Amino acid sequence: MSVRLGINGFGRIGRLTFRSSFNNPAAKVMAINAPRRTLDYLVYMLKYDSVHGRFDRQVDIVDGGLNIDGDFVKVFHETDPAAINWKDTGAEYICDSTGVFLTTPKASAHFEGGAKKVVLSAPPKDDSPILVMGVNHDSYNSDMKVVSNASCTTNCLAPVTKVLNDNWGIDEGLMTTVHAVTINQMTVDGPSKGGKDWRAGRAAGCNIIPSSTGAAKTVGKVIPELNGKLTGMAFRIPTTNVSVVDLTVRLQKETTYEDVSAAMKEASEGSMKGFLGYTDEAVVS
């Protein structure tokens, strides 16, 4: 039986979650909540994506929501998650991709509408459990009502870090991520959003912009024995998709490049298959 999903927030992550579910027989989107978005605008955003191309499904507006290849998806327009009637739609597992309700108390508002579980699409601002697939997802238990899937950078960094730590141990490490532009950046020079990070107010399309990142510290929450051992920084660059992580570590045991490569390849084909990839080709983004 498919997992019945609801999506709160229909921005970039919400739409990609929606798209991916329609290529996964184990998941079925029952409803989405998109405040301040008309149905015709939702159709437009869903059908066309500047990075990922067109959505290869028939999308039509019907009474109360959308019809996707014959499947009805209810659309809500609520600003308060407690007001979303997930129960009537059958949605049980909610992806909250708003980036707003990033604590267990705030995300728990979804339970008032009938949700059973909530997955946050960003790192939490409290001690909500953080699960990274291939790294610590087996620590999940049914008592967890609200969990976080961490950030994109943590999902990149944590699997590589785990392989290194499991095989050779890590004393300390520095991560640098060269990261695609994000929604909080400016197209032309202007006041940065929030006013604190002046660099973030510089034009995203023509600058390499140093920025902070909590991804390395989050790894310490996913792999507790590495807590306090990793730190990191980010550079935002003028690309719309794909980021790279450069990780420098001091290991507890000596090794070679060949042995590290072999361990990564083995993990990508075994315990981390589907979560960690490996290539020795001269690829670019």
Buried (B, 14 or more C-beta within 10 A) or exposed (E): EEBBBBBBBBBBBBBBBBBEBBEEEEBBBBBBBBEEBEBEEBBEBBEEBEEEEEBEBEBEBEEEBBBBEEEBBBBBBBEEBEEBBBEEBBBBBBBBBBBEBBBBEBBBBBBBBBBBBBBBBBBBEEEBBBBBBBBBEEEEEEEBBBBBBBBBBBBBBBBBBBBBBEBBBBEEBBBBBBBBBBEBBBEEEEEBEEEEBEEBBBBBEEBEBEBEBBBBBBBBBBBEEBEEBBBBBBBBBBBEEEBBBEBEBEBEEEEEEEEBEEBBBBBBEEBBEEBBEBEEEEEEE
